[in-house]
Amino acid sequence: MTSYIALSECSPSDGVRLLAQAERIFFETTPTKTFESAAARTAFQRRWFGNYADAHPGAFVFALDENGSVAGYVAGCPDSFSLASKTIIGDIAYFTHSFRAALKNYPSHFHINVKSALQGRGIGHCLVAWFAEICGRNGSPGIHVVTSATSRAVKFYEACGFSSVTPYAGADPGLAVLIRATVVPQKGPSAT
Ligand SMILES: CC(C)(COP(=O)(O)OP(=O)(O)OC[C@H]1O[C@@H](n2cnc3c(N)ncnc32)[C@H](O)[C@@H]1OP(=O)(O)O)[C@@H](O)C(=O)NCCC(=O)NCCS
C-alpha cells in the first residue's frame, strides 16, 4: 500500500533519508543523463529538485511504498510568483514576463517523478491529487505544468485533468504548458 507524506511532516533525519531516495529517483528518471561537470550536475539538481525542498517543504510530497521507501515524489511550488519562490523561478528560463502574465491565475506548479519500476500503477495520479489539495488549501486557484511538447508525460497530465494553455506571446513551441483549476475550500459562516 502506498502512503503519502510531505517533507515538512517528516522528522529531520527522515527528511534527509527520504530526500536522498527521491534524489536518486530524480536522476534515474530525468532524460538528462550527462553533465559537463560536477558543478553543472549540482546546478541541475538545485533547479529542478533542491530549490523546491528548501523553499516549500510543505508542498514536497513523497509517495512511500509498503517498506517506507520513496516510490515517487512531487516537488511542488504552491505560489510561483511570490517572494518565497524567487529562487525557484529565477533559475528557470521559461518564466518570462509573458509566461507569468499568461499563467497568473494558475500560480502553482510542480515536477513529478515516479521510480521506473513502479510507474503505471496510479502513484503519479495520487501525487498530483495530493499536490492539488495542498494548493487549494493554500488558496491557489490553479496549477500549471511545463514539459517537453513531445514528452509522454503530456498524456499523463491530460489524464490528471490538465489542458493546454491558450498560446501566449513568445511561447516556446518546444514546450507543452498545461493548466488545471484547484478547489479552494470556501470559508464557512463565521461563528457568532
Ligand atoms: C509521468 C509519471 C510521473 C507518471 O507517474 P505514474 O505513476 O507512472 O502514472 P500513473 O500510473 O498515475 O498514470 C499512468 C500514466 O502515466 C503515463 N506514463 C506512464 N509511464 C510514463 C513514463 N515513463 N513517462 C511519462 N509518462 C508515463 C501514461 O500516460 C500512463 O497512462 P497509460 O497507462 O494509460 O499509458 C511517471 O511515469 C514518471 O516519473 N515518468 C518519468 C519522469 C517524467 O516524465 N516526469 C514528468 C516530467 S514533466
The ligand as an ORCA input file, in Angstrom:
! r2SCAN-3c Opt
* xyz 0 1
  C       4.925     10.778    -15.624
  C       4.918      9.993    -14.314
  C       5.164     10.921    -13.145
  C       3.557      9.334    -14.145
  O       3.531      8.611    -12.934
  P       2.901      7.131    -12.921
  O       2.827      6.695    -11.505
  O       3.675      6.289    -13.855
  O       1.455      7.472    -13.522
  P       0.063      6.768    -13.259
  O       0.287      5.307    -13.037
  O      -0.724      7.523    -12.275
  O      -0.604      7.030    -14.673
  C      -0.205      6.246    -15.789
  C       0.006      7.131    -16.978
  O       1.233      7.838    -16.851
  C       1.847      7.934    -18.130
  N       3.164      7.289    -18.039
  C       3.449      6.058    -17.634
  N       4.793      5.872    -17.691
  C       5.327      7.038    -18.136
  C       6.654      7.476    -18.395
  N       7.710      6.700    -18.235
  N       6.828      8.732    -18.803
  C       5.788      9.558    -18.969
  N       4.502      9.193    -18.761
  C       4.292      7.936    -18.337
  C       0.939      7.289    -19.119
  O       0.093      8.314    -19.642
  C       0.125      6.354    -18.271
  O      -1.135      6.096    -18.787
  P      -1.368      4.749    -19.649
  O      -1.004      3.644    -18.722
  O      -2.814      4.827    -19.986
  O      -0.428      4.866    -20.817
  C       5.992      8.865    -14.282
  O       5.717      7.948    -15.309
  C       7.406      9.372    -14.395
  O       8.043      9.651    -13.388
  N       7.927      9.466    -15.642
  C       9.299      9.879    -15.870
  C       9.559     11.294    -15.427
  C       8.581     12.250    -16.077
  O       8.267     12.157    -17.265
  N       8.125     13.215    -15.246
  C       7.299     14.302    -15.714
  C       8.191     15.247    -16.420
  S       7.467     16.797    -16.652
*
